[in-house]
Every structure is written in C-alpha cells, then in structure tokens.
Amino acid sequence: MIPAVDWLAKRARLSPSRMALMEASTGRWISYAEWNQRVNRAANALGALGLRKGDILAILSTNRLEYLDLLFACNKTGVILQALNTRLAVPELQALLQDIPPRALIYSGDLSEKAATLGDAASVMIALDEPVRGGHRVWGELLKQASDRPPDPVPLDLEDPWVLCYTGGTTGLPKAAILTYGTITWNAVNTVMSWGLQPDDVAILNAPLFHTGGLNVFTTPLVHIGGASILCAAFDPDQVFDLLERERVTLFFGVPTMFIRLQQHPRWERADFSRCRIVISGGAPCPMPVFERFFEKGVPFKTGYGLTEAGPNNFWLPDEKARHKPGSVGSPLFHVEVRVVRDGREVGPGEVGELWIRGPHVIPGYWNRPEETARTIVGGWLRTGDLAMADEEGDFYIVGRIKDVIISGGENIYPAEVESVMLGHPEVIEAALIGVPDPEWGEVGRAIVVRRPGSALTEEALLVYLRSQLAGYKIPKSVVFVEELPKTGAGKIDKNALRQRYGG
C-alpha cells in the first residue's frame, strides 16, 4: 500500500508564506501556513466529537471557507466527507442520507430550513451558523475549544476513501462515487503535468464544492502545486468581472451556462482576460458562439471533458490548436488512456463510439453499489456512457450522451451539434434538443428554447435559420419556447426533466 500524505501539512512546510486562499466576499487572503493551522483546529474538533477514520461526515453547505477546511480536516483524520448537493429537495436529501447514513452532518445557515426538515439525520448535527434545533452543536464553539496543533497522524493509503461525491445523473437516486486519496492525487498530478499549472496561478472558484468540478478541476491540483484559489459563494457575473479587474486571475473554469451569462452581460465588451492562461468550459458541450466571442478577445478558449468517476480532468488541447479545433477536448492527459468502442470493438478515426477511460484517476466504484460498479467499470476501463470520436491527429471530440442520441428514420442526431447551431442565433439565449415519438420516423427532434428578453423570434424563423446550416433530418420538427431551462445541481441542462415535461 502506498501511504497518503497530509496535503496541507506538506504544502505548509514547502511554501508556508505563499497565499493559498482568498475569500471573495472579504478580500482577505490566507497563507498555506495559516490555512494549515485552521485545518488542524478543524481536525481536532472532529476528533473531539468522536469522529474517527472511516466515519462519514455529511456536509450541506454552500461555498465557504469552512467547507474547504473540512475537506482537508478529513484528510488529517481519515473521516470521509459526504458532499451533499444543496439544490436537492428535502425528500431527495433524505433518500441519500438513508442510503448512506452519516455519523455527523454539518450545515450552513442559508440551508437551515432544509436542515430543520431533515430532523436528526445523523447522531451529531452541527451548525456552521445558528443552529435550528437545541441539540445541535455550533461549529464556531467547537473550534474555540480545539487546538491548532497537528492532530495525531492517522495511517492512510491511496486506496482509502476521501470524498463521496454524487454523480450528476438525472434518473434514480444519485450514486456516490468514491473519490480516494489516489484518484484525487492522480487527477492533481495529471492536471499539473499536462495543463501546465504553476505555483503563481490563481483561479476563481465559484463552481459548487459539492461537485467534482468545484473540488478537483483546479482546487486540489492548485494545492498540489502551491497555487491559490479565490473562493466565491456562488457564480455572479459582476463578481467575476470585478475579480478579473482587481486580482491576478490566471485560471477560470465554468460550465457553458456561466460563460453564456458572462457574454450576455453589459460588462463583457470591456472585460479583460489577458492575464488568464487557461479559460476552460466543462460539464456539458459548449456552444460554438461562446468560443467565437472569446477568440475575438484573443483568448484561446477551450472545452474540457470530465466526469465524477474520472478525475474530472482527462484531456488537454494545446493553445495553438484551440482556434482551428474549437470543440475538441484534445488528447488524453499524461496518465490517462482512452478508447472509443462500438459493438465491442475499438473504432478508428472519424467513427463514433462510447468513450472508455482507464487510469489511476478512475474511481474504484460507487459506495454500496456493487452492481452499478460492475456495469460501469469493466476490466479496469470506465464506460462513460458518452459518445466520442477522434480525428486523424488523435484529438478527441465529445459528441453527446448515448441516452441523448435521437434516432430518426435510421439516422443518428446528436443534440449537442443542433444545440450549438441554435445558440448561434442572436435571439436565442438557451436551447436544448430532445427526442419525441413520431409515427413515421420513430423519433424526431423537439427544440426547447429560451429567447432573448423582448425577442419576437418565431418557430418558423428559427427553423429557417437551422435549415441554412444543418442537414434536413437534423432539423427539429417542433419548437417550444420557455422562460428558462431546468438545471441539475451541477448547472447542466436537465434533459430528463425536459423529456418529462415536453417529450409527449
């Protein structure tokens, strides 16, 4: 067994005075030495509550410094962090907590209403702010009684669980992917080595910390290399523009909806991204107009590909390829293997198949889900459920989800392609394509579209626009205009909800 290290203790010794985190709300920076002391105190507080290696600590909180403290306090104690999606309804949260009962649950004040309805979901309930029940402990009071000296070391190896991170699926009970010390470490190694992260890098962190994108796109890799994160409570376009102006931001990750909102903001035209070495989108296919507007600013904007079960970082596209290969995720990272498989065989360039991934960054499985694990991880390969193809140069493109493909009259329609074209229309803010039954073709596309405020765009006008750019079989047979599209907790468009509402 290879031992796991105490990340912050190591980083505090290697670069104690280097800045580690800034709270965007206060502008206050803390160094790695200061952060390590905070986390020592948090780890000792967990120990005083009786939490030990292997116990589960659930956290229901929006982004805040205590969340990151607890992540690394678990690293010092062997406690497993169960990261709960704050956007779930109470019945959904109750189902998760019944499925994997935590020893303790900690919640933030802005989620106290949900915490109150959860009852005593764990034997120890802890409030980050005001408690909602008399028997709940208060985190600040526990910290006052805890030492900031290093806790007694706990033997951990790379196969031990660190975080239970729920998949972003939209059907059934979400599965808890087991992020081990090994998978998080190897994602950091891959990212630092292949994306070229540097100790002086600074990232805006406004993706939710219950999601692997918030935890592991830049956050843990930056601790590994000694860089810094600016912690934001949530995504706010004005705050992003403020930080770009005031701070030396070099890295920015977001999902497509975030970049679309930035580009629709009045401050977009004068926004300066010149200090940003990496601006990357993930979580869902990114529309082509988003790329084009970044290219106009001279930014080598690119899209990545990841998932909770692997990394999430898996590919890299060099800057020199960004402009002439928009939409490509590039080639696999240093310690990542991939293949594209269809009908049980690996296919060649230009052919579409399911993307399989192998490497030390892939999870060992799902918590208490042996059958799901066996279906998803086969012979060491993670079957992603995503469709991909590679070009002749070995650069990969993600085509869409297997379950999202629309088969119309024997032709495959990949929604991401049609959605990208729809979003090129100046009157369209958001768009999604779903399949609906059709007596002649078996299945046809239906577009669900959010128009720009005040727009008078009609169904026929949108279809005329699409006919000028797409083959006939790809054109939606109907268009539904809505005020907004439903989103998952990770900020992706919820296709399952759309099918339920508009798929009849």
N, C-alpha and C positions, 0 to 999 in steps of 0.2 A: 504494500500500500504506500502511496506517495502522500506525505503529510500536507495538509492545507495550512497556509500561513495566516497570521493576523494581519490583514491588509493594512489597516490604518496604523498599527504599531510599526510595521515595516516602513510605510511611507513617511511617518513622523520622524523616524530615525534617519532616513535617507535625505529628506528635504523638509526639515521642521518649519522653516520660516516661509516656505513657498505657500502662496494663497491657494486654498482648496475650494472654498465655497463663498458665494455672496448671496445674501437674501435680497431679492429684487425689491421687496416692499420697504426695506430699511436702508439699502445700500451698504450694509455692514459686511465686511469681508472677515473671514476667519482663516487662520493658517492651518496646516496639517497638524502641527503640534497642539494647537487649541482644540481642533476637532477631535483628535485622538483622546484628549482629556475628557471632553464631553461624552464621548462614546464609552470610555472607561466607566464614567459615572452611571451611564445608562445600563451598561452590562452589570454593574454591581447592584443596581436597583432591581433588575430582572432576577438576579441571584437571591436577593433579599425576599422576593416574592415566592421563592421556591422553584423557579423555573430552571430546568436543567437540560443537558444535552438530550435532543430527541423530542422535547416538549414542543408543542405548537403554539405560537403567538400570532393570533389574527390581528390585522390592523385594518381599520375602516377610517381612512383619513384622506383628506385632500393633500396636495403637495405642501410640505412644510419641513423645516429643518429636523424636527424630531423624527420624521419618517426615515430620513437618511441615517440619523443617529441609531435608530432601532435596527436598520438593515445591518450595520456594522457591529452593533452590540450583539446581534445573533451570531455573527462571525466569531466574536470573542467567547461566546458561551456555548455554542452548539445548538441553541434554540433555533427552531425552524420558523421562518416568517411566512405567514399565510396572507398574501396580499389580496384583499377583497376589493372588488370593483365597486366604487362608491356610487355608480349610476344605476346599479341594480335596485329593483323594488324590494321591499321588505320580504315578501314571500320567497323571492329568489335567493336573497341572502340567508334566510332561514334554512332553505334547502341545502345550501352549500355548507352551513355550519352543522347541520345534522349529518351530512355526508362525511365531513372531516371535522369532528369536534375539537376545538382548540382548548388548551389548558387556560389560556388567558386571551382577552380581547381588549384592545385599546382603540379609542375612538376620539375624533376631533369634535370640537364644539359645533361646527357648522353641520355636522351629521348627527347631532344629539337626538333629533326627533326619530331618526331611524334606529339609533342605538336604544332609545327608550322602548320602541315596539319590539325589539329583538329580545327583550327580557334579560334574563341571566343566561346568555348563550354560552358562557364559559364560567368556570368556577371562580375566576378572578376577572373582574371588569374594571377597566382603568380609563379615566377621562384625561385627555390632554388639556382640557379646559375645565368648564364647570360640569360636575357630574350630574347625570339625570336621575340617579337614584341614591338613596342614603348609603347603601352598602358599597358603592363604587369607590375605588381608590382614585387619588388625584396624582397624576404623573409628576407634577412640579414638587409636591410634598415628598414623594418617594426619592426624587433626585437630591433634595436637600439633605436627606439622611444618608446618602450614598457617597462613598469615597471616589475620588478621581484617579486613584492609583490603579495600576493594571490588575484585573481580576486574575484569580488562579488560572493558569493555562489549562485548556481542555483539549485532549487528543482528538484531532480531526484529520480525516484524509480526503482526498479529492473526490471520493465516491459518496461522501456524506451529503445529505440534502441541506441546502442553504435557504432556498425560497420555493414556496409553492405558488406558481404564477398561473393564473387561469387562462385557458385558450380563449380567443376572441370569437369562438363559434356562436352561431345564432340558432342552433337547434339543440333541444335537450339540455340537460344540466351541463354547464361548462366543466371541462376536465382540468384537473390541477396538474400541470406539467411540473416535474421535479427538476428544478434547477440546482445542480450540485455545485460544490466548490470547483470541481473540474470543468463543468460546462461554462460557468461564468469566467473562470480563469482563461480557458482556451478562447472564448469569444474576445476577451480583452487582448490576448496575445495576437490573435488573427487581425483584430482591428488596428492595433498599434503598428504591427508589422506591414500590413497590406494597405491601410489607408494613410499611413504616414503620420500618425498623431505625434505631437511634440509636447515637451513639458510646459511650454509657454502658451499652449492652446487654451482657449476659453470658449465654453459652449453655453448657449441659452438652453436651460432645462425647463420646458413648460409642458412636455408630454406627461400624462398622469403616471405616477410612480407605481400604481398597481399594475401597470402594463410593462411588458418587457422592453418596449421602446423607450420608456422613461428611465428604466433601470439600467439598460445594457447597450443602447446604441452608442452613447458617449459617456454616460455617468461612471460606470465601473471601469471601462477602459481608461478614462482620464485619471482615476485614482491610481491605476496601474502604472501610468507613465508620469504622474505627478502634475497633471494639468488641473484646470479649475472649471467649475460649473456655476452658473448664475441661476439660482433656484427661484422659480416663479410659481405662484399659487395655481395658475391656470394659463391658458393661452389668451392673450389680449393683444390685438394688433398694435394699439398705441404703445403699449409697454415694449413690444418688440422693436418698434421704430425708435423709441427712447433709448433702449439699450444699445442699439446699433450706433446711435449718435454719441453716447456717453462712455461706453465701455469698449474695450479692445476685443470685441467678439470675433472669433475666428472660425467657429463651428456652429452650424444650425441645422437641426433635424426637425422635420414636421411631417404630418400626413397631408395629402393633397388638399383637403378642405381648408387647412390652415393657410397654405400658400395662395389658394384662390381668394380667401378673405383678405390677405395682405395686398394682393394685386387689385382688389376692388376698393381699397381704402384710399382716401384722398391724399395720404402722405406717400403713396407708392412711388409716384413720379420722381420725387426728390430724395427717396431713400438711397443710402449709400452702403453697398455691400462690399466695397473694395477691400476691406480687411478680412473678409470671410474666405478662408481657404477651402472650406467644404460647406456647401449648401445641398442637402440631400433629402429627398422625399422617400417615404416608405409607408407600409401598411395597406396600400391599395394602388392600382395603376394610376399614374399621374397623367392628366390630360395634356396634349401637345401644346395648347396655348400657354400653359404655365411655363413650359420650357422656353418658348419663344420670347416671352416677356423678360425672363432672366437673361437670355442670350443678348437681348437688346441692351442690357446693362453691362454686358461683358462678363457675366457670372457663368462659370461652367457648371450650371445646374445639372444634377443627375438624379436618377432614381435608384434606390437600393431594393434589395429583396431580403426579407427575413420573416421568421415566424417564431412563436414562443418556444417551439420544440427544437429549434436550431439557432442558437446564437444570441440575438437575432441576425447578426451580420454574416453574410455568406458570399457576396460578390463585390467587385470594385471595377469601375470604369475610369481609366485614366483621363485627366483633363483634356488631353489632346484628341480624345475620341468623342468627347461629350457633344460637340456641335453636330458632327456628322453621323452620330448614332444616338439621337435622343430616344429615350425609352428603353435602351439596352441597359441591363444591370451590370454588364461586363463579364469578367471571368472570375472563377472561384478564388477565394482567399487562400492564403498560404497553406493552411492545414485543413482545407475543405475539398472533398471530392464530390462531383455531381455526375449524374447521368440522366438522360431523357429516355423514358421507357414507354413503349406502346405494344400491347398484345404480347407481353412477356419478353420482348427483345429491345435492346438499346438501338435507338434510331440515329440516323446521321444528320448532318447539317440541313437546315430548311424543313425538317419534319417535326411535327408537333407531337408531344407525348407528355406523360406525367414526369414531373421533376422529382428525382430521388437524390437525397443528400446523405453523405457519410463523413464522419469526423469526430474528434474528441469533444466538440462543442455541442453535439447532439444529446438530448436528454436520454436517460436510461429508460424512461417511461412515465406513465401517469400514476398518481397516488391512488391506490386501491382500484385500479382499472386494468387488471391483467389481460383481459380480452381485447380492450381497446389498444393496449400497448402492443400485443401480438399482431394486431391488424395493421398498426401504423409503422412499427419498426420490424423489418423483415431482413434477417441475415445481416444485421448491422446497418442496413440502409433505412433512412426515414422516408416513407412515402408521403409526400407533402400534400397530395390532392390538388396541386396546382399544375397547370399546363404550361409548358415552356418549349422553346426551340432555340437552337444555336445557329449562328451564321458560319460561313466558311472560315472566319478568323477565330472561331471559338468564343465569341461573345454571345451571351445569352439574352433572351427576351422572355418575359413572363406574359403569357397570352391570356390567362384567366384561370378561374377555378373550374375543375371538372364538372361540379354540380351546376355551375352557372351557364355552361355551354348550351346554346339553343340549336337544336337540330331541326331544320326546316326544309322539308322536301328532300332530305338526304344531304343537305349542305350544313356544315358547321358554321354557326355565327358566334363569334367571340365578343361578348358585350363590351369589354374594355375598349376594343377598336371603335365600335359605334359610339360609345360614350365620349371618347376623345374627340371625335368629329363633331358631335352635338355641342360640346363645350367650346368649340371654335366659333360658334355663332355668337355675335356680340350681345344678343339679348338673353342668352342662357347663362344662369349662374351655377346651377347644379343639374345633373342628369344621370339617370340610371336606365338600363335596359333589362327587362325581364321577359321570360318566355310565357306565352299563354296558349292554351289549346286551340287548335284550328282544324275544322273537319277536312279541309283539302290538303294542307301542308303538314298536318300533325302538330306543329308548333310554329308560332310566329313571334316576332318581337313586339313588345309594347314599351314605349318610351315614357318614363315618368320624369317630368321636367319642372324645374323652378325657374321662372322668368325673372329678369331684372325688374326691380320696382318701377311701375309705370309703363312697362312694356305692353304692347298690343300684339305681340307675336301670336300667330295662329298656327293650328296644326298643319294646315296646307303649306304655309310659308316655311315652316321648319322642314317638312318633308321635301319640298323643292330644293332647299339648301342641301339636304343629305343626299338627294339623288345626283347632285352635281359632283359628289366626292366618293360615293360608295356604290358597290355592285347592287343590282336590284334586289337580290334575295336578302341582303343585309338591312334593307330599309324597314324600319318599324311599320307595322300595319295599323297602329293606332298610337295616339299621344294623349297622355293625361297630364294636365297642368296642376301643380300643387304649390302650397305655400312654402313647404320645407320637406326635406327627405329625412326619414328616421335614421338615427345613427346608433351604432353599437357603443359599448363603453370605451372602445379604443379609438373612437372617432371615425370609423368606417361606415359607409352607407350600409344599412341593414337590409340586405336583399331578401332575407326571409320574411321580414315584416312587410316589405313591398309585395311579395308574392301573395301573402295572406290577404292584403287589402285590395290589390289590383289585378291579381292573377286569374280571376274567374272569367 
